[in-house]
Amino acid sequence: MNHPRSAKTPRVAVAAPNRAAADAGVRVAAEGGNAVDAAIAATLVTMVNEIGVVSPASGGFVTLQVAGGAPVTVDGWVEMPGRGLPADRFGRGVWDVTTDYGGGTTTTVGHGSVATPGGMKALDLAHQRSGKAPWHEVVRPAIEVAREGFTLSRTSGYYLGFTHDIIFGWHRPSHRVVHDDDGVVLKAGSLVVIPELAEALELIAAEGAETMYTGELARHLVHDMAANDGLLTAEDLAAYEAVVRPALVVKQNGWSLATNPPPAVGGVAAAAMLALLDGVPAQGGWGQTELERLIEVQHAVLGRRLAELGDEDVRRLAGEKLLDLASAGDPRALGSPSTATVSVVDDVGDACAITVSSGYGSGVMTPGTGIWLNNALGEQELVYGGPHSLAPGTRLTSNMAPSVARRDSDGAMLALGSPGSDRIPTAIAQVYALYTHGGLSLEEAVEHPRLHVRVRQDVVVDFEDDLPVSGSTNLPTRPMPPHSMYFGGVAAAFWDPADGLRAVGDPRRTGAVAISAP
């Protein structure tokens, strides 16, 4: 049930991946929506115009808190498909591709790489629980962007430069959208129009997310899958449910941070780091001793070295009920790529953060829909035994950690999230600690230099070279330029009863912020 309308129309602060998405959030709020409606509207626009990153067939998570309510996370992450299929259908419809993106990336694509998508169900359920505006008004900006066209973003243009043939060019419907009439890949700034996607979104506006699971769009998906060795069946789509979970909450320094709970691992990692950093940094940025602590904490959590922590740290994690969760998490799952995040607050005390992902993209654009499909089964960081190694119905794990926080003293609300693979929890933890402990402004906390302890094959401290890491660790280090895209792109929105609304975009990524007019 939608919660009752307040006497006033809320004003919102929106941080989103692009201007059209941010403007959509403000527009929906002006039409009677709240922070939840605005965040969903901005996310739907992002699913249209961030080509190669996300789509309506993404998976994702919505963490929200409305005034007077407990924080929850709506889990719309992907599942292993294949219900009802014979054993000989598994292992088909997939192949590996290697691109130069990200310094060299191998992923699995094809119809058989597509997992059961849940993002649209999560958005619909979050709206049903906590939205105010009519659903069709929330979806309308995305319909208009798909029909009227949008300029290809710098992020999408960059990604397509590596993948336009090998991932997005092998399937004819997809190839037509990302190439011009001469077969040349579209560049950033090119106009993109996807009329079939506008029609699909009109069905979603009229019928809700259910059309993708039991309705007309589901029939398109299932028909194309069956004809091309995909595993996604009508039974998989009909069985899928978004799950509402109590958010994972860490209380410290007069704030309560609510983030993505298990089975996802990103929120657990961020929460464990914050619990161990409690009180650090004390004031201002990271001093040398505090940098030593930051590196130690990241190494312990991401490297699963919790047994080496001191008694006080163990007690702190146990007190926050994080010790077992952090010990059980698998940091390999933090490598999942290509996420987009939206953060929104309003001036009546609501906050909503949404993170969605389509992986690297399967290359499949379902005919008749304009919808690109994910390749979550082909993300080798998530499915270690091969793309079809899990039992049908198994929900995959994720690095995503959309988060909201409430200040105890006055009810101020903060929403934040980040893209950036395994840098998601480290980016969120650093920004949050600098803001709530270190006394920096929100803008200063987001822009402040960052580090990340990489624990893949070798352990290396990656850091922006305007951060004085020298002398703070015995681990190998790798300097990178200031405000490097590698370190995520935190989107933050904040409401303070005294000072009002503000939103902050990260200079490390393209993005946009918007605030409702007074």
C-alpha positions as CSV (number, residue, x, y, z in Angstrom):
1,M,0.0,0.0,0.0
2,N,1.2,3.5,-0.8
3,H,1.6,5.6,2.4
4,P,-0.9,8.5,2.7
5,R,0.0,11.8,1.1
6,S,1.3,14.4,3.4
7,A,-0.2,17.9,3.5
8,K,2.7,19.3,1.4
9,T,4.4,18.2,-1.7
10,P,7.9,17.1,-0.8
11,R,10.9,18.7,-2.3
12,V,13.7,16.3,-3.2
13,A,17.5,16.3,-3.7
14,V,18.6,13.8,-6.5
15,A,22.0,12.5,-7.4
16,A,21.9,10.3,-10.5
17,P,24.1,9.1,-13.4
18,N,22.9,11.8,-15.9
19,R,20.9,15.0,-16.3
20,A,17.8,13.4,-17.7
21,A,17.6,11.0,-14.8
22,A,18.1,13.7,-12.2
23,D,15.5,15.9,-13.8
24,A,13.0,13.0,-13.9
25,G,13.3,12.6,-10.2
26,V,12.6,16.3,-9.5
27,R,9.7,16.2,-12.0
28,V,8.0,13.3,-10.3
29,A,8.3,14.9,-6.9
30,A,6.8,18.1,-8.2
31,E,3.8,16.0,-9.5
32,G,3.2,14.7,-5.9
33,G,5.8,12.0,-5.5
34,N,8.3,11.5,-2.6
35,A,11.9,10.4,-2.5
36,V,11.0,6.8,-3.3
37,D,9.1,7.8,-6.4
38,A,11.8,10.2,-7.5
39,A,14.5,7.5,-7.1
40,I,12.5,5.0,-9.1
41,A,11.8,7.5,-11.9
42,A,15.5,8.4,-12.1
43,T,16.5,4.7,-12.1
44,L,14.0,3.9,-14.9
45,V,15.4,6.7,-17.1
46,T,18.9,5.4,-16.3
47,M,17.8,2.0,-17.5
48,V,17.0,3.6,-20.8
49,N,19.9,5.9,-21.5
50,E,22.9,4.3,-19.8
51,I,23.4,1.8,-22.7
52,G,25.7,-1.1,-21.9
53,V,25.5,-0.5,-18.1
54,V,21.9,-1.1,-17.1
55,S,18.5,-1.9,-18.7
56,P,15.0,-2.8,-17.6
57,A,16.3,-6.4,-17.4
58,S,18.9,-5.6,-14.8
59,G,19.0,-6.9,-11.2
60,G,19.3,-4.5,-8.3
61,F,18.5,-3.4,-4.8
62,V,16.5,-0.6,-3.3
63,T,17.3,0.6,0.3
64,L,14.8,3.0,1.7
65,Q,13.5,4.6,4.8
66,V,10.3,6.6,5.0
67,A,9.5,9.0,7.9
68,G,8.4,7.0,10.9
69,G,9.4,3.6,9.4
70,A,12.2,1.1,9.7
71,P,14.8,0.9,6.9
72,V,14.4,-2.0,4.5
73,T,16.2,-3.3,1.4
74,V,14.1,-4.6,-1.5
75,D,16.2,-7.4,-3.1
76,G,15.6,-7.6,-6.8
77,W,18.9,-9.3,-7.6
78,V,19.1,-12.0,-10.3
79,E,18.5,-15.7,-10.0
80,M,19.7,-18.8,-11.8
81,P,17.1,-19.8,-14.5
82,G,16.4,-23.2,-16.0
83,R,13.4,-24.5,-14.1
84,G,11.8,-27.4,-15.9
85,L,14.5,-27.8,-18.5
86,P,16.2,-31.1,-19.3
87,A,19.9,-31.5,-18.4
88,D,21.0,-31.4,-22.0
89,R,19.8,-27.7,-22.3
90,F,22.5,-26.6,-19.8
91,G,25.9,-25.6,-21.1
92,R,24.6,-24.2,-24.4
93,G,24.0,-20.7,-25.7
94,V,27.2,-19.2,-24.2
95,W,30.7,-18.2,-25.3
96,D,33.5,-16.2,-23.8
97,V,34.7,-12.9,-25.1
98,T,37.7,-10.9,-24.1
99,T,37.9,-7.1,-24.5
100,D,40.5,-4.4,-23.6
101,Y,37.9,-2.7,-21.3
102,G,39.2,-2.3,-17.8
103,G,42.7,-3.3,-18.7
104,G,41.5,-6.7,-20.1
105,T,38.2,-8.4,-19.3
106,T,36.9,-11.8,-20.1
107,T,33.1,-12.5,-19.7
108,T,30.5,-14.9,-21.0
109,V,27.8,-13.7,-23.4
110,G,24.9,-15.1,-25.4
111,H,21.3,-16.1,-24.6
112,G,22.6,-18.7,-22.1
113,S,24.3,-16.0,-20.0
114,V,21.0,-14.3,-19.1
115,A,19.9,-14.7,-15.5
116,T,16.3,-14.1,-14.3
117,P,16.1,-10.3,-13.9
118,G,14.6,-8.8,-10.7
119,G,15.3,-5.1,-10.8
120,M,11.9,-4.1,-12.3
121,K,10.1,-6.2,-9.7
122,A,12.1,-4.5,-6.9
123,L,11.2,-1.0,-8.2
124,D,7.5,-1.9,-8.5
125,L,7.5,-3.4,-5.0
126,A,9.3,-0.4,-3.5
127,H,6.7,1.8,-5.1
128,Q,3.8,-0.2,-3.8
129,R,5.2,-0.1,-0.3
130,S,6.4,3.4,0.0
131,G,5.6,5.5,-3.1
132,K,3.0,8.3,-3.3
133,A,2.7,9.2,-7.0
134,P,0.7,7.0,-9.4
135,W,3.0,4.3,-11.0
136,H,2.3,5.5,-14.6
137,E,3.6,9.0,-13.6
138,V,6.7,7.4,-12.2
139,V,7.4,5.5,-15.5
140,R,6.4,8.3,-17.9
141,P,9.8,10.1,-18.0
142,A,11.5,6.9,-19.1
143,I,8.9,6.4,-21.8
144,E,9.5,9.9,-23.1
145,V,13.3,9.5,-23.1
146,A,13.1,6.2,-25.1
147,R,10.6,7.7,-27.6
148,E,12.1,11.2,-28.1
149,G,15.7,10.1,-27.9
150,F,18.7,10.8,-25.8
151,T,22.4,11.6,-26.3
152,L,24.7,8.7,-25.8
153,S,26.6,9.4,-22.5
154,R,30.4,9.5,-22.2
155,T,30.3,6.4,-20.0
156,S,28.3,4.4,-22.5
157,G,30.3,5.7,-25.5
158,Y,33.5,4.7,-23.8
159,Y,32.2,1.2,-23.0
160,L,30.8,0.6,-26.4
161,G,34.1,1.6,-27.9
162,F,35.4,-1.7,-26.5
163,T,32.3,-3.9,-26.8
164,H,30.1,-2.7,-29.7
165,D,31.0,-5.6,-32.0
166,I,32.1,-8.4,-29.6
167,I,29.2,-8.0,-27.2
168,F,26.6,-5.6,-28.6
169,G,27.1,-6.4,-32.3
170,W,26.5,-10.1,-32.7
171,H,22.7,-9.9,-32.2
172,R,21.0,-8.1,-35.0
173,P,18.4,-6.1,-33.0
174,S,21.2,-4.8,-30.7
175,H,23.6,-4.1,-33.6
176,R,21.1,-1.8,-35.2
177,V,20.7,0.4,-32.1
178,V,24.4,1.0,-31.4
179,H,25.7,1.4,-35.0
180,D,24.8,3.9,-37.7
181,D,23.5,3.0,-41.2
182,D,27.1,2.5,-42.3
183,G,27.9,0.1,-39.4
184,V,30.0,2.6,-37.5
185,V,29.6,2.5,-33.7
186,L,27.8,5.5,-32.2
187,K,30.0,8.0,-30.4
188,A,29.3,9.9,-27.1
189,G,26.8,12.7,-27.9
190,S,25.1,10.7,-30.7
191,L,21.2,10.7,-30.6
192,V,19.7,7.3,-29.7
193,V,16.0,6.6,-30.2
194,I,14.5,3.2,-29.2
195,P,10.8,3.2,-30.1
196,E,10.2,-0.5,-29.2
197,L,11.6,0.2,-25.7
198,A,9.1,3.1,-25.3
199,E,6.3,0.7,-26.2
200,A,7.6,-1.9,-23.6
201,L,7.8,0.8,-20.9
202,E,4.2,1.8,-21.8
203,L,3.2,-1.8,-21.0
204,I,5.1,-1.6,-17.7
205,A,3.4,1.7,-16.9
206,A,0.0,0.2,-17.6
207,E,0.4,-3.3,-16.1
208,G,3.3,-2.9,-13.6
209,A,6.4,-5.0,-13.6
210,E,4.2,-8.1,-13.9
211,T,4.1,-7.8,-17.7
212,M,7.8,-8.8,-17.7
213,Y,7.1,-11.9,-15.6
214,T,3.7,-13.3,-16.7
215,G,2.5,-10.9,-19.4
216,E,3.2,-9.8,-22.9
217,L,6.8,-8.9,-22.3
218,A,7.4,-12.2,-20.6
219,R,6.1,-14.0,-23.7
220,H,8.6,-12.1,-25.9
221,L,11.4,-13.0,-23.6
222,V,10.6,-16.7,-23.3
223,H,10.0,-17.2,-27.0
224,D,13.4,-15.7,-27.9
225,M,15.1,-17.7,-25.2
226,A,13.6,-21.0,-26.3
227,A,14.7,-20.4,-29.9
228,N,18.3,-19.5,-29.0
229,D,19.5,-22.0,-26.3
230,G,18.7,-19.6,-23.4
231,L,17.7,-21.0,-20.0
232,L,15.2,-18.4,-19.0
233,T,11.7,-20.0,-18.9
234,A,8.2,-18.9,-18.3
235,E,8.4,-20.9,-15.0
236,D,11.5,-18.9,-13.9
237,L,9.8,-15.6,-14.6
238,A,6.5,-16.5,-12.9
239,A,8.3,-17.8,-9.8
240,Y,10.5,-14.7,-9.3
241,E,9.7,-12.5,-6.3
242,A,11.5,-9.5,-5.0
243,V,12.2,-9.9,-1.3
244,V,11.9,-7.3,1.3
245,R,14.6,-7.7,4.0
246,P,15.3,-5.6,7.1
247,A,18.3,-3.5,6.2
248,L,21.6,-4.1,7.9
249,V,22.1,-1.3,10.4
250,V,25.3,0.1,12.0
251,K,24.8,2.7,14.8
252,Q,27.7,5.0,15.6
253,N,28.4,8.7,16.4
254,G,24.8,9.6,16.5
255,W,23.9,8.1,13.1
256,S,22.2,4.9,12.0
257,L,23.4,3.6,8.7
258,A,21.1,1.1,6.9
259,T,22.6,-0.9,4.0
260,N,22.1,-4.0,1.9
261,P,21.9,-7.1,4.1
262,P,23.0,-10.7,3.2
263,P,22.9,-12.7,1.0
264,A,24.6,-9.7,-0.8
265,V,28.1,-9.1,0.5
266,G,28.7,-5.4,-0.4
267,G,26.7,-4.0,2.4
268,V,28.2,-6.4,4.9
269,A,31.7,-5.4,3.8
270,A,30.9,-1.6,4.1
271,A,29.2,-2.1,7.5
272,A,32.1,-4.2,8.9
273,M,34.6,-1.5,7.8
274,L,32.6,1.2,9.4
275,A,32.2,-0.7,12.7
276,L,36.0,-1.2,12.8
277,L,36.6,2.5,11.9
278,D,34.3,3.8,14.6
279,G,35.6,7.2,15.5
280,V,38.2,7.3,12.7
281,P,39.1,9.8,11.3
282,A,38.5,11.9,14.4
283,Q,38.6,15.3,12.7
284,G,39.5,16.3,9.1
285,G,41.0,14.0,6.6
286,W,43.1,10.9,7.0
287,G,46.4,11.4,9.0
288,Q,49.1,8.9,8.8
289,T,48.0,6.8,11.8
290,E,44.4,6.9,10.5
291,L,45.5,5.8,7.0
292,E,47.3,2.9,8.7
293,R,44.0,2.0,10.3
294,L,42.0,2.4,7.1
295,I,44.4,0.1,5.2
296,E,44.4,-2.5,8.1
297,V,40.5,-2.5,8.2
298,Q,40.1,-2.9,4.5
299,H,42.7,-5.6,4.4
300,A,41.0,-7.5,7.3
301,V,37.5,-7.3,5.7
302,L,38.2,-7.7,2.0
303,G,41.0,-10.3,2.6
304,R,39.0,-12.2,5.2
305,R,41.7,-11.8,7.8
306,L,39.3,-11.2,10.6
307,A,41.0,-13.8,12.8
308,E,44.0,-11.5,13.0
309,L,42.0,-8.6,14.5
310,G,42.6,-7.6,18.1
311,D,40.1,-8.4,20.9
312,E,38.6,-4.9,20.8
313,D,37.9,-5.1,17.1
314,V,36.3,-8.6,17.5
315,R,34.1,-7.3,20.3
316,R,33.1,-4.3,18.1
317,L,32.1,-6.5,15.2
318,A,30.3,-9.0,17.5
319,G,28.5,-6.1,19.2
320,E,27.2,-4.9,15.8
321,K,26.3,-8.6,15.0
322,L,28.7,-8.4,12.0
323,L,31.4,-10.9,12.9
324,D,29.8,-14.0,11.5
325,L,28.4,-12.1,8.5
326,A,31.8,-10.6,7.6
327,S,33.5,-14.0,8.1
328,A,31.1,-15.8,5.9
329,G,31.2,-13.3,3.0
330,D,33.1,-14.2,-0.1
331,P,35.1,-11.2,-1.4
332,R,35.4,-12.7,-4.9
333,A,31.7,-11.6,-5.4
334,L,32.8,-8.0,-4.9
335,G,34.2,-8.0,-8.5
336,S,30.9,-7.7,-10.3
337,P,31.0,-4.8,-12.8
338,S,28.9,-2.1,-14.5
339,T,26.6,-0.7,-11.9
340,A,24.5,2.5,-11.8
341,T,23.3,4.2,-8.6
342,V,20.7,6.8,-7.7
343,S,20.3,8.6,-4.3
344,V,17.4,10.7,-3.3
345,V,16.1,12.3,-0.1
346,D,13.1,14.6,0.5
347,D,12.3,17.3,3.0
348,V,9.7,15.2,5.0
349,G,12.3,12.6,6.1
350,D,12.3,10.0,3.4
351,A,15.4,8.6,1.8
352,C,16.0,6.0,-1.0
353,A,19.1,4.6,-2.6
354,I,19.0,2.3,-5.6
355,T,21.8,0.4,-7.3
356,V,21.2,-1.7,-10.5
357,S,23.4,-3.7,-12.8
358,S,23.3,-5.7,-16.1
359,G,26.8,-7.0,-15.7
360,Y,28.8,-6.6,-18.9
361,G,25.6,-7.2,-21.0
362,S,24.7,-10.5,-22.8
363,G,24.4,-8.7,-26.2
364,V,20.8,-10.0,-26.5
365,M,18.1,-7.4,-27.2
366,T,14.8,-9.3,-27.1
367,P,13.0,-8.7,-30.4
368,G,9.9,-6.6,-30.2
369,T,10.9,-5.1,-26.8
370,G,14.0,-2.9,-27.2
371,I,15.3,-4.4,-23.9
372,W,18.9,-5.5,-23.6
373,L,19.4,-8.5,-21.3
374,N,21.9,-9.0,-18.5
375,N,24.8,-11.5,-18.6
376,A,24.9,-12.1,-14.8
377,L,25.5,-15.9,-15.4
378,G,28.6,-14.9,-17.4
379,E,30.1,-12.7,-14.7
380,Q,32.9,-15.1,-13.7
381,E,33.3,-13.3,-10.4
382,L,29.8,-14.3,-9.4
383,V,29.4,-17.9,-10.8
384,Y,32.7,-19.6,-10.1
385,G,31.8,-23.1,-11.3
386,G,30.8,-21.9,-14.8
387,P,27.7,-20.1,-16.1
388,H,25.3,-23.0,-15.5
389,S,26.7,-24.5,-12.4
390,L,24.0,-23.3,-9.9
391,A,20.7,-24.9,-9.2
392,P,17.7,-23.1,-10.9
393,G,16.2,-20.6,-8.5
394,T,19.5,-19.8,-6.7
395,R,19.8,-16.1,-6.1
396,L,23.3,-14.9,-6.9
397,T,25.4,-12.8,-4.5
398,S,26.3,-9.1,-5.2
399,N,28.7,-6.3,-4.3
400,M,26.0,-3.6,-4.3
401,A,25.4,-1.5,-1.2
402,P,22.8,1.2,-1.6
403,S,22.5,2.8,1.8
404,V,20.5,5.4,3.8
405,A,21.3,6.9,7.1
406,R,19.3,8.9,9.8
407,R,20.8,11.3,12.3
408,D,19.4,10.6,15.8
409,S,19.4,14.1,17.0
410,D,17.2,15.8,14.4
411,G,16.0,13.2,11.8
412,A,18.4,14.4,9.1
413,M,18.5,11.9,6.2
414,L,21.4,10.8,3.9
415,A,21.2,8.5,0.9
416,L,24.3,7.3,-0.8
417,G,25.5,4.6,-3.2
418,S,28.3,4.0,-5.7
419,P,29.2,2.0,-8.8
420,G,32.7,0.6,-9.0
421,S,32.9,-3.2,-8.6
422,D,34.8,-4.2,-5.4
423,R,35.4,-0.5,-4.7
424,I,31.7,0.0,-3.9
425,P,32.0,-0.8,-0.1
426,T,35.3,1.0,0.3
427,A,34.1,4.1,-1.4
428,I,30.9,4.2,0.7
429,A,32.7,3.5,4.0
430,Q,35.3,6.3,3.3
431,V,32.8,8.9,2.4
432,Y,30.5,8.1,5.3
433,A,33.3,8.0,7.8
434,L,34.7,11.3,6.6
435,Y,31.3,12.9,6.8
436,T,29.9,11.5,10.1
437,H,33.2,11.2,12.0
438,G,35.7,13.5,10.3
439,G,33.6,16.6,10.2
440,L,34.0,17.2,6.5
441,S,31.2,18.6,4.5
442,L,29.4,16.1,2.3
443,E,31.0,17.7,-0.8
444,E,34.5,17.5,0.8
445,A,33.9,13.8,1.9
446,V,32.9,12.8,-1.6
447,E,35.8,14.6,-3.3
448,H,38.4,13.5,-0.7
449,P,41.2,11.2,-2.0
450,R,40.5,7.5,-1.6
451,L,42.4,4.2,-1.3
452,H,41.4,0.6,-1.9
453,V,43.1,-2.5,-0.7
454,R,42.9,-4.9,-3.7
455,V,42.9,-8.5,-2.7
456,R,42.6,-10.4,-5.9
457,Q,45.7,-12.4,-6.8
458,D,48.2,-10.1,-5.0
459,V,47.4,-7.7,-2.2
460,V,48.0,-4.1,-3.4
461,V,47.0,-0.7,-1.9
462,D,45.6,1.3,-4.8
463,F,45.4,5.0,-3.9
464,E,44.9,8.4,-5.4
465,D,48.3,10.1,-5.4
466,D,47.2,13.2,-3.6
467,L,46.6,10.9,-0.5
468,P,49.8,10.7,1.6
469,V,50.0,6.9,1.8
470,S,53.7,6.7,1.9
471,G,54.8,5.3,5.3
472,S,51.4,4.1,6.2
473,T,51.7,0.4,5.1
474,N,54.2,-2.3,4.3
475,L,51.9,-3.6,1.6
476,P,52.8,-2.9,-2.1
477,T,51.2,0.3,-3.3
478,R,49.9,1.6,-6.7
479,P,49.4,5.3,-7.1
480,M,46.7,6.5,-9.5
481,P,45.7,10.0,-10.6
482,P,43.4,12.1,-8.4
483,H,39.7,11.5,-8.8
484,S,40.3,8.4,-10.8
485,M,37.1,6.6,-12.1
486,Y,38.6,3.4,-10.6
487,F,37.6,4.5,-7.1
488,G,33.8,4.5,-7.8
489,G,31.4,7.4,-8.1
490,V,29.5,8.1,-4.9
491,A,26.1,9.7,-5.4
492,A,24.9,11.4,-2.2
493,A,21.7,13.3,-1.3
494,F,21.1,14.9,2.1
495,W,18.3,16.6,4.0
496,D,18.8,18.6,7.2
497,P,15.8,20.1,8.9
498,A,17.8,23.3,9.6
499,D,19.8,23.7,6.3
500,G,17.5,21.9,3.8
501,L,18.4,19.8,0.8
502,R,21.6,19.2,-1.1
503,A,23.0,16.6,-3.5
504,V,26.5,15.8,-4.4
505,G,27.9,14.0,-7.5
506,D,31.4,12.5,-7.6
507,P,33.9,14.2,-9.8
508,R,35.3,10.7,-10.6
509,R,32.2,9.9,-12.8
510,T,29.8,11.6,-15.1
511,G,26.6,12.3,-13.2
512,A,24.1,15.0,-12.4
513,V,22.4,16.4,-9.3
514,A,19.1,18.3,-9.1
515,I,17.1,19.9,-6.2
516,S,13.4,20.8,-6.3
517,A,12.7,24.5,-6.7
518,P,11.5,26.2,-3.4
